[in-house]
Amino acid sequence: MKIRLFLTSVALLGTVALSAQIVVDPSLAVGPVKPMHGVNNGPLKAGKSQTRGNFDDYCAAHIPFARTHDAAFCSSYGGEHTVDITAIFPDFDKDPDDPASYDFTMTDGYLKTIREAGTEVFYRLGQKIEHGEKKYGIMPPPDFLKWAVICEHHIIRHYNEGWAGGYHWNIRYWEIWNEPDLDARNDAWKVNPRTWGGSPEQFFAFYSLAAKHLKYCFPDLKIGGPAIAGDEKWAERFLCHLQKNRVPLDFFSWHSYAVKPESVSAKADRIRALLDKYGYTDAESILNEWNYVKGWSDEYLYSVRAMNSIKGASFIVSVMQDCQDKPVDALMYYDARIGTSFNALFDFYTLKPTSCYYPFYAWSKLARCGQQVAVSGVDDPELHVTAARDDKGRLGILVTRYTDDNNVVASKPVSLTLKGMQIGEAVGHLTDADHLFTEVPVQISDDTLHFRLEPTAFLYLTLVP
């Protein structure tokens, strides 16, 4: 169904009276628009032997960060020869000071493509997840200090200081490991670990040594982690250990898979409270894996279908909007990796943008406005509204309707009033089951916009005084 934006009239007054009454105040700034549109992994350029690629569309979304986790699953990025410590330093017995011990080739090319897209690399130091029976890289390193020296001398120095024919890219964020808590409950790590094949205590010792060493070597870089899967009790034990041992922490990374945006944003509150409790008040809170997931067993296939639909797209926007107003500093969606069903941004076969790409595209427009402004009157839990203005007074407004209830089918009227702003020009772009960021006409009654949204849909409005 097409969106209906209409002038108020006597015939429509009854309908309008039932709509949400939202007020945007362009004069009241509330802070910067945060980088909520980061992702895991980078784009693919179309090569001479293949015509598929998503580089131009990836660039157009102005993705702020690309976390490199699980890049080694993607043959287009270099596969098993990419990013992971065991890929770059394949023989742990070799000399970490010898450039011949390292294989940077595929990772160099992969990171170059990310940077050429205008995206900042967020480098995960560690290993991809391992679901197989045999484990290759997730067991505790035999020498924690040597592992840290491999990262220091020579991965970080290769990319930031030119070591071994490297670069001067000033990659700022270096994350130690990924989801060490995933199999911690009931000692599941003893049976079939997927991300850390040791005890929590082993990880705490490993992380502490690595973080201290890297922060000593690179005081101006951001060293953090550990990208927890979600066990908040484990996280508290981890932070308590760090505090007792005076371990530096520039950022704390965490993951969340859910079906309700408020579940994600409520977790952001709890993570911030934990960081503050243990004295890490200046540490950034970074959610760098998240997506729509209803369940990991019986409901997994449903989840994959939903995350790749307009429901998934509306969920994405709603999470961005909720987290914009919560104490979380950046989001990185999982995943933009080529060839995974969790990459809902680009069609699996053609790599063309889907409805789930346009939340990132829309947020980039909002971010370029720069300054978030106040919104009030959003009393409907299905509605999410975020507004921002640029230095010329132009306004971007993102309005989303999201519900996880498949029984909700009716469109909903929305009224949006602008406080103290006369509109000279207004353009709307709609994404729903029938539209992909399609321009739609916007009609205004005085200082108020009236429109309808389907149960899962979002509208980006550009308003010029």
RODO-2510 file (C-alpha; in nm, 4 decimals, decimal comma):
residues 465
     n   res          X          Y          Z
     1     m     0,0000     0,0000     0,0000
     2     k     0,1289     0,3437    -0,0883
     3     i     0,1715     0,5972     0,1844
     4     r    -0,0991     0,8617     0,1990
     5     l     0,0116     1,2112     0,2941
     6     f    -0,2761     1,4524     0,2918
     7     l    -0,4027     1,7967     0,3791
     8     t    -0,6387     1,8134     0,6722
     9     s    -1,0012     1,8563     0,5791
    10     v    -1,3382     1,8197     0,7388
    11     a    -1,3711     1,4720     0,5900
    12     l    -1,0447     1,3594     0,7472
    13     l    -1,0668     1,5225     1,0885
    14     g    -1,1958     1,2075     1,2554
    15     t    -0,9056     1,0030     1,1195
    16     v    -0,6454     1,2641     1,2102
    17     a    -0,7774     1,2904     1,5655
    18     l    -0,6892     0,9254     1,6199
    19     s    -0,3342     0,9615     1,4929
    20     a    -0,0189     0,9950     1,6975
    21     q     0,0500     1,3599     1,7831
    22     i     0,4248     1,4090     1,7562
    23     v     0,6055     1,7422     1,7966
    24     v     0,9518     1,8163     1,6579
    25     d     1,1301     2,1228     1,7970
    26     p     1,4120     2,2206     1,5552
    27     s     1,5329     2,4919     1,7938
    28     l     1,6110     2,2505     2,0786
    29     a     1,9363     2,0599     2,0168
    30     v     1,9929     1,7475     2,2269
    31     g     2,3322     1,6250     2,1000
    32     p     2,5085     1,4834     1,7959
    33     v     2,3659     1,2078     1,5801
    34     k     2,5737     0,9030     1,6747
    35     p     2,7245     0,6404     1,4384
    36     m     2,4385     0,3942     1,4653
    37     h     2,4865     0,2702     1,1061
    38     g     2,8129     0,0791     1,1374
    39     v     2,8353    -0,2835     1,0212
    40     n     3,0480    -0,5923     1,0388
    41     n     3,2616    -0,6334     0,7246
    42     g     3,3131    -0,4478     0,4020
    43     p     3,2043    -0,4228     0,0399
    44     l     3,2962    -0,6163    -0,2716
    45     k     3,4165    -0,4585    -0,5928
    46     a     3,3020    -0,6151    -0,9192
    47     g     3,6056    -0,7769    -1,0826
    48     k     3,7005    -0,8518    -1,4403
    49     s     3,5778    -1,2102    -1,4135
    50     q     3,2624    -1,1324    -1,2174
    51     t     3,0127    -0,8515    -1,2541
    52     r     2,8606    -0,8703    -0,9065
    53     g     2,9603    -0,6059    -0,6589
    54     n     2,8089    -0,3747    -0,3994
    55     f     3,0895    -0,1207    -0,3648
    56     d     2,8996     0,1823    -0,4963
    57     d     2,5930     0,1174    -0,2833
    58     y     2,8073     0,0505     0,0224
    59     c     2,9805     0,3847    -0,0360
    60     a     2,6484     0,5637    -0,0772
    61     a     2,5387     0,4574     0,2735
    62     h     2,8449     0,6313     0,4261
    63     i     2,9035     0,3401     0,6645
    64     p     3,1110     0,4805     0,9546
    65     f     3,2693     0,1557     1,0808
    66     a     3,3327    -0,1921     0,9451
    67     r     3,4226    -0,4467     1,2113
    68     t     3,6330    -0,7263     1,0640
    69     h     3,4916    -1,0202     1,2613
    70     d     3,4154    -1,3373     1,0615
    71     a     3,5698    -1,1949     0,7437
    72     a     3,7612    -1,5236     0,7151
    73     f     3,4368    -1,7005     0,6208
    74     c     3,4158    -1,5004     0,2968
    75     s     3,6173    -1,6201    -0,0035
    76     s     3,5617    -1,2831    -0,1733
    77     y     3,7596    -1,1166     0,1065
    78     g     4,0360    -1,3782     0,1028
    79     g     3,8747    -1,6493     0,3105
    80     e     4,0951    -1,8379     0,5552
    81     h     4,3887    -1,6093     0,4741
    82     t     4,2154    -1,2955     0,6039
    83     v     4,2136    -1,0961     0,9302
    84     d     4,2380    -1,3699     1,1937
    85     i     4,5611    -1,3981     1,3920
    86     t     4,6115    -1,7540     1,2663
    87     a     4,5680    -1,6292     0,9094
    88     i     4,8256    -1,3512     0,9379
    89     f     5,0652    -1,5466     1,1635
    90     p     4,9946    -1,9080     1,0612
    91     d     5,2815    -2,0790     1,2495
    92     f     5,2847    -1,9801     1,6165
    93     d     5,6322    -2,1306     1,6611
    94     k     5,7927    -1,8776     1,4267
    95     d     5,9765    -1,5589     1,5197
    96     p     5,7303    -1,2683     1,5719
    97     d     6,0046    -1,0175     1,4829
    98     d     6,0609    -1,1691     1,1375
    99     p     5,8443    -1,0207     0,8591
   100     a     5,8617    -1,3573     0,6823
   101     s     5,6509    -1,5075     0,9620
   102     y     5,3517    -1,3001     0,8536
   103     d     5,1080    -1,3198     0,5626
   104     f     4,9390    -0,9818     0,5205
   105     t     4,8483    -1,0071     0,1515
   106     m     4,4768    -1,0879     0,1575
   107     t     4,4057    -0,8750     0,4645
   108     d     4,5839    -0,5776     0,3053
   109     g     4,3559    -0,5946     0,0035
   110     y     4,0422    -0,6416     0,2112
   111     l     4,1136    -0,3454     0,4388
   112     k     4,2064    -0,1267     0,1391
   113     t     3,8612    -0,1864    -0,0078
   114     i     3,6925    -0,0890     0,3195
   115     r     3,8963     0,2302     0,3372
   116     e     3,8311     0,3145    -0,0276
   117     a     3,4604     0,3020     0,0572
   118     g     3,5175     0,5825     0,3077
   119     t     3,4620     0,3497     0,6037
   120     e     3,6796     0,3253     0,9147
   121     v     3,8220    -0,0171     0,9992
   122     f     3,7314    -0,1571     1,3416
   123     y     3,9846    -0,4400     1,3730
   124     r     3,8955    -0,7532     1,5667
   125     l     4,2145    -0,9218     1,6937
   126     g     4,1287    -1,2865     1,7365
   127     q     3,9448    -1,5614     1,5536
   128     k     3,6233    -1,6311     1,3689
   129     i     3,3645    -1,8517     1,5351
   130     e     3,4247    -2,2275     1,4887
   131     h     3,1206    -2,4536     1,4788
   132     g     3,3056    -2,7631     1,3564
   133     e     3,4212    -3,0624     1,5530
   134     k     3,7906    -2,9723     1,5167
   135     k     3,9128    -2,6389     1,6531
   136     y     4,1868    -2,4424     1,4787
   137     g     4,2197    -2,1005     1,6373
   138     i     3,9893    -2,0540     1,9359
   139     m     4,1943    -2,2378     2,1991
   140     p     4,3902    -2,0229     2,4467
   141     p     4,7216    -1,9223     2,2878
   142     p     5,0143    -2,1275     2,4264
   143     d     5,1973    -1,8037     2,5128
   144     f     4,9796    -1,5034     2,5992
   145     l     5,2653    -1,2540     2,5742
   146     k     5,3778    -1,3826     2,2364
   147     w     5,0205    -1,3473     2,1094
   148     a     5,0186    -0,9848     2,2266
   149     v     5,3578    -0,9222     2,0622
   150     i     5,2274    -1,0646     1,7322
   151     c     4,9394    -0,8161     1,7513
   152     e     5,1684    -0,5311     1,8508
   153     h     5,4867    -0,5703     1,6419
   154     h     5,3412    -0,6550     1,4091
   155     i     4,9831    -0,6414     1,2975
   156     i     4,9174    -0,2983     1,4490
   157     r     5,2573    -0,1641     1,3434
   158     h     5,2077    -0,3014     0,9915
   159     y     4,8821    -0,1085     0,9447
   160     n     4,9644     0,2046     1,1406
   161     e     5,3425     0,2448     1,1261
   162     g     5,4429     0,0910     0,7922
   163     w     5,6208    -0,2148     0,9331
   164     a     5,6977    -0,4901     0,6777
   165     g     5,5891    -0,2834     0,3783
   166     g     5,2769    -0,1718     0,5558
   167     y     5,0681     0,1415     0,5848
   168     h     5,0010     0,4512     0,7919
   169     w     4,6252     0,4127     0,8207
   170     n     4,5747     0,5182     1,1837
   171     i     4,3281     0,2398     1,2574
   172     r     4,2002     0,3533     1,5966
   173     y     3,9949     0,0632     1,7344
   174     w     4,1577    -0,2703     1,8195
   175     e     3,9278    -0,5284     1,9761
   176     i     4,0662    -0,8250     2,1682
   177     w     3,8786    -1,1468     2,0886
   178     n     3,5120    -1,2223     2,0263
   179     e     3,2408    -1,3750     2,2470
   180     p     3,4601    -1,5474     2,5076
   181     d     3,1480    -1,5987     2,7195
   182     l     2,9482    -1,7875     2,4541
   183     d     3,0106    -2,1322     2,6036
   184     a     3,0936    -2,0343     2,9616
   185     r     2,7649    -2,1461     3,1167
   186     n     2,7727    -2,4959     3,2635
   187     d     3,1340    -2,5272     3,1415
   188     a     3,0167    -2,5932     2,7859
   189     w     3,3615    -2,4817     2,6696
   190     k     3,4946    -2,8173     2,7897
   191     v     3,2720    -3,0059     2,5432
   192     n     3,2437    -2,8128     2,2176
   193     p     3,3702    -2,4545     2,2407
   194     r     3,2952    -2,2188     1,9542
   195     t     3,4768    -1,8965     2,0398
   196     w     3,7008    -1,9577     2,3435
   197     g     3,8237    -2,3032     2,4341
   198     g     3,9364    -2,2209     2,7860
   199     s     3,7932    -2,1231     3,1214
   200     p     3,6703    -1,7731     3,2056
   201     e     3,9677    -1,7322     3,4387
   202     q     4,2070    -1,8151     3,1549
   203     f     4,0412    -1,5554     2,9383
   204     f     4,0569    -1,2896     3,2083
   205     a     4,4317    -1,3489     3,2426
   206     f     4,4815    -1,3545     2,8653
   207     y     4,2836    -1,0371     2,8070
   208     s     4,4506    -0,8515     3,0924
   209     l     4,8007    -0,9239     2,9667
   210     a     4,7165    -0,8409     2,6057
   211     a     4,5343    -0,5171     2,6911
   212     k     4,8095    -0,3917     2,9200
   213     h     5,0780    -0,4711     2,6648
   214     l     4,8975    -0,3110     2,3707
   215     k     4,7944    -0,0024     2,5649
   216     y     5,1531     0,0440     2,6871
   217     c     5,2802     0,0222     2,3294
   218     f     5,0029     0,2362     2,1792
   219     p     4,8681     0,4783     2,4409
   220     d     4,6825     0,6823     2,1777
   221     l     4,4911     0,3897     2,0283
   222     k     4,1631     0,2505     2,1585
   223     i     4,2178    -0,0966     2,3007
   224     g     3,9123    -0,2841     2,4196
   225     g     3,6775    -0,5762     2,3894
   226     p     3,5882    -0,8488     2,4502
   227     a     3,2685    -0,8533     2,2388
   228     i     3,0606    -1,0530     2,4870
   229     a     2,7857    -1,2722     2,3453
   230     g     2,5483    -1,1443     2,6104
   231     d     2,6168    -1,3097     2,9465
   232     e     2,5934    -1,0103     3,1798
   233     k     2,6979    -1,2100     3,4879
   234     w     3,0126    -1,3137     3,3009
   235     a     3,0624    -0,9493     3,2015
   236     e     3,0464    -0,8405     3,5650
   237     r     3,3096    -1,0981     3,6639
   238     f     3,5263    -0,9767     3,3753
   239     l     3,4976    -0,6104     3,4711
   240     c     3,5610    -0,6885     3,8375
   241     h     3,8819    -0,8689     3,7379
   242     l     3,9912    -0,5765     3,5200
   243     q     3,9284    -0,3283     3,7989
   244     k     4,1226    -0,5318     4,0569
   245     n     4,4160    -0,5707     3,8198
   246     r     4,4065    -0,2123     3,6872
   247     v     4,3583    -0,3215     3,3290
   248     p     4,2906    -0,0344     3,0849
   249     l     3,9642    -0,0450     2,8909
   250     d     3,8964     0,2154     2,6220
   251     f     3,5785     0,0484     2,5013
   252     f     3,3582    -0,2408     2,6045
   253     s     3,1948    -0,4290     2,3170
   254     w     2,8845    -0,6440     2,3478
   255     h     2,6239    -0,8232     2,1368
   256     s     2,2469    -0,8492     2,1336
   257     y     2,0024    -1,0453     1,9195
   258     a     1,6362    -0,9728     1,9830
   259     v     1,2938    -0,9043     1,8324
   260     k     1,2102    -0,5969     2,0394
   261     p     1,4091    -0,2728     2,0052
   262     e     1,3426    -0,1909     2,3700
   263     s     1,5197    -0,5131     2,4730
   264     v     1,8348    -0,3920     2,3005
   265     s     1,8180    -0,0378     2,4347
   266     a     1,7441    -0,1600     2,7893
   267     k     2,0568    -0,3729     2,7715
   268     a     2,2522    -0,0610     2,6756
   269     d     2,1440     0,0908     3,0087
   270     r     2,2574    -0,2158     3,2019
   271     i     2,5957    -0,2340     3,0275
   272     r     2,6598     0,1343     3,0986
   273     a     2,5687     0,0807     3,4636
   274     l     2,8144    -0,2094     3,4879
   275     l     3,0961    -0,0065     3,3345
   276     d     3,0327     0,2789     3,5736
   277     k     3,0080     0,0433     3,8715
   278     y     3,3595    -0,0849     3,8114
   279     g     3,5134     0,2530     3,7458
   280     y     3,5187     0,2503     3,3656
   281     t     3,3138     0,5656     3,3348
   282     d     3,5120     0,6866     3,0327
   283     a     3,5015     0,3562     2,8443
   284     e     3,2866     0,3611     2,5316
   285     s     2,9985     0,1167     2,5112
   286     i     2,9845    -0,0376     2,1641
   287     l     2,7175    -0,2787     2,0427
   288     n     2,8993    -0,4454     1,7539
   289     e     2,6865    -0,7485     1,6756
   290     w     2,3105    -0,7298     1,6545
   291     n     2,0215    -0,8371     1,4356
   292     y     1,6655    -0,9680     1,4480
   293     v     1,6650    -1,3194     1,5984
   294     k     1,3597    -1,4808     1,7556
   295     g     1,5394    -1,8032     1,8407
   296     w     1,8477    -2,0092     1,7563
   297     s     1,6842    -2,3534     1,7203
   298     d     1,3212    -2,4105     1,6213
   299     e     1,2674    -2,0436     1,5322
   300     y     1,5985    -1,9920     1,3538
   301     l     1,4667    -2,0259     0,9961
   302     y     1,1809    -1,7907     1,0769
   303     s     1,4365    -1,5452     1,2134
   304     v     1,6449    -1,5564     0,8956
   305     r     1,3388    -1,4941     0,6793
   306     a     1,2231    -1,2101     0,9035
   307     m     1,5603    -1,0366     0,9225
   308     n     1,5696    -1,0330     0,5420
   309     s     1,2228    -0,8781     0,5103
   310     i     1,0642    -0,5381     0,5673
   311     k     1,0119    -0,6520     0,9273
   312     g     1,3882    -0,6840     0,9617
   313     a     1,4360    -0,3441     0,7998
   314     s     1,1938    -0,1748     1,0377
   315     f     1,3556    -0,3512     1,3329
   316     i     1,6949    -0,2163     1,2222
   317     v     1,5738     0,1432     1,2102
   318     s     1,3921     0,1121     1,5428
   319     v     1,7034    -0,0192     1,7184
   320     m     1,9118     0,2645     1,5740
   321     q     1,6570     0,5184     1,6910
   322     d     1,6179     0,3737     2,0404
   323     c     1,9950     0,3436     2,0901
   324     q     2,0493     0,7004     1,9698
   325     d     1,8800     0,8057     2,2943
   326     k     2,0612     0,5537     2,5148
   327     p     2,4147     0,5423     2,6635
   328     v     2,5707     0,3461     2,3767
   329     d     2,8337     0,5097     2,1565
   330     a     2,8197     0,3104     1,8321
   331     l     2,6364     0,0219     1,6657
   332     m     2,7756    -0,2300     1,4168
   333     y     2,5131    -0,4488     1,2511
   334     y     2,5878    -0,8159     1,1874
   335     d     2,6445    -0,8569     0,9000
   336     a     2,7427    -0,6955     0,5707
   337     r     2,9605    -0,9953     0,4846
   338     i     2,9143    -1,1313     0,1348
   339     g     2,7506    -1,4737     0,1167
   340     t     2,5784    -1,4980     0,4552
   341     s     2,2046    -1,5012     0,5181
   342     f     2,2673    -1,2569     0,8031
   343     n     2,3612    -0,9950     0,5424
   344     a     2,0144    -0,8520     0,4928
   345     l     2,1447    -0,5303     0,3329
   346     f     2,2246    -0,6790    -0,0072
   347     d     2,0468    -0,9463    -0,2095
   348     f     2,2181    -1,2828    -0,1639
   349     y     2,2572    -1,3406    -0,5385
   350     t     2,2695    -1,0001    -0,7066
   351     l     2,4160    -0,7900    -0,4199
   352     k     2,1601    -0,5199    -0,5004
   353     p     2,0222    -0,3188    -0,2062
   354     t     1,7228    -0,4606    -0,0236
   355     s     1,4794    -0,2897     0,2116
   356     c     1,7292    -0,3581     0,4943
   357     y     1,9935    -0,1471     0,3202
   358     y     1,7854     0,1674     0,3423
   359     p     1,7953     0,2070     0,7229
   360     f     2,1706     0,2595     0,6834
   361     y     2,1239     0,4896     0,3869
   362     a     1,8589     0,6902     0,5734
   363     w     2,0643     0,7109     0,8921
   364     s     2,3614     0,8416     0,6934
   365     k     2,1425     1,1311     0,5815
   366     l     2,0376     1,1956     0,9388
   367     a     2,3996     1,1782     1,0553
   368     r     2,5076     1,4310     0,7935
   369     c     2,2527     1,6744     0,9358
   370     g     2,4717     1,6596     1,2450
   371     q     2,2656     1,7786     1,5401
   372     q     1,9791     1,5808     1,6881
   373     v     1,6792     1,7914     1,7924
   374     a     1,4034     1,7296     2,0430
   375     v     1,0988     1,5148     1,9692
   376     s     0,8014     1,4777     2,2034
   377     g     0,4637     1,3078     2,2025
   378     v     0,5794     0,9643     2,0818
   379     d     0,3501     0,7683     2,3109
   380     d     0,2815     0,4786     2,0749
   381     p     0,5269     0,1894     2,1367
   382     e     0,5132     0,0996     1,7679
   383     l     0,6416     0,4421     1,6596
   384     h     0,9991     0,5700     1,6689
   385     v     1,0918     0,9236     1,5620
   386     t     1,4364     1,0823     1,5352
   387     a     1,5025     1,4297     1,3977
   388     a     1,8173     1,6275     1,3192
   389     r     1,9068     1,9634     1,1675
   390     d     2,2076     2,0906     0,9774
   391     d     2,3820     2,4275     1,0114
   392     k     2,1541     2,5782     0,7447
   393     g     1,8360     2,4917     0,9333
   394     r     1,7367     2,2017     0,7090
   395     l     1,5678     1,9185     0,8924
   396     g     1,5815     1,5406     0,8531
   397     i     1,3143     1,3344     1,0277
   398     l     1,3053     0,9550     1,0415
   399     v     0,9683     0,8031     1,1355
   400     t     0,9417     0,4259     1,1835
   401     r     0,6592     0,1940     1,2657
   402     y     0,7612    -0,1507     1,3894
   403     t     0,5742    -0,4378     1,5470
   404     d     0,6733    -0,8014     1,5812
   405     d     0,3074    -0,9037     1,5889
   406     n     0,2190    -1,0594     1,2510
   407     n    -0,1513    -1,0193     1,3305
   408     v    -0,1259    -0,6401     1,3070
   409     v    -0,2135    -0,5517     0,9476
   410     a    -0,3835    -0,2107     0,9463
   411     s    -0,2041     0,1070     0,8529
   412     k    -0,1802     0,3766     1,1182
   413     p    -0,2267     0,7533     1,0858
   414     v     0,0492     0,9779     1,2180
   415     s     0,0511     1,3554     1,2701
   416     l     0,3823     1,5347     1,2991
   417     t     0,3938     1,9006     1,4010
   418     l     0,6947     2,1275     1,3639
   419     k     0,7421     2,3819     1,6385
   420     g     0,8414     2,7288     1,5212
   421     m     0,9440     2,6296     1,1684
   422     q     0,7862     2,7365     0,8431
   423     i     0,8418     2,4754     0,5749
   424     g     0,9413     2,5889     0,2287
   425     e     1,0007     2,2455     0,0797
   426     a     0,9298     1,8901     0,1951
   427     v     1,0307     1,5572     0,0411
   428     g     0,9505     1,2116     0,1750
   429     h     1,1139     0,8755     0,0980
   430     l     0,9187     0,5654     0,1944
   431     t     1,0347     0,2114     0,2575
   432     d     0,7733    -0,0576     0,3153
   433     a     0,6719    -0,3884     0,1594
   434     d     0,6102    -0,2131    -0,1751
   435     h     0,8667     0,0691    -0,1759
   436     l     1,2440     0,0951    -0,1522
   437     f     1,3194     0,4465    -0,0309
   438     t     1,0747     0,5716    -0,2929
   439     e     1,0096     0,9443    -0,3165
   440     v     0,6515     1,0245    -0,2236
   441     p     0,4712     1,3602    -0,2284
   442     v     0,4473     1,5447     0,1010
   443     q     0,1556     1,7728     0,1705
   444     i     0,1412     2,0052     0,4678
   445     s    -0,1361     2,1669     0,6644
   446     d     0,0134     2,4777     0,8279
   447     d     0,3022     2,3336     1,0323
   448     t     0,1734     1,9738     1,0465
   449     l     0,2328     1,6658     0,8319
   450     h    -0,0241     1,3863     0,8163
   451     f     0,0492     1,0404     0,6819
   452     r    -0,0095     0,6713     0,7375
   453     l     0,2394     0,3915     0,7955
   454     e     0,2009     0,0188     0,7504
   455     p     0,2863    -0,2058     1,0519
   456     t     0,6481    -0,2355     0,9360
   457     a     0,7648     0,0702     0,7435
   458     f     0,9727     0,3848     0,7726
   459     l     0,9640     0,7305     0,6173
   460     y     1,2554     0,9705     0,5837
   461     l     1,1500     1,3354     0,5552
   462     t     1,3710     1,6176     0,4308
   463     l     1,2342     1,9608     0,5235
   464     v     1,3742     2,2961     0,4115
   465     p     1,2697     2,6291     0,5708
***
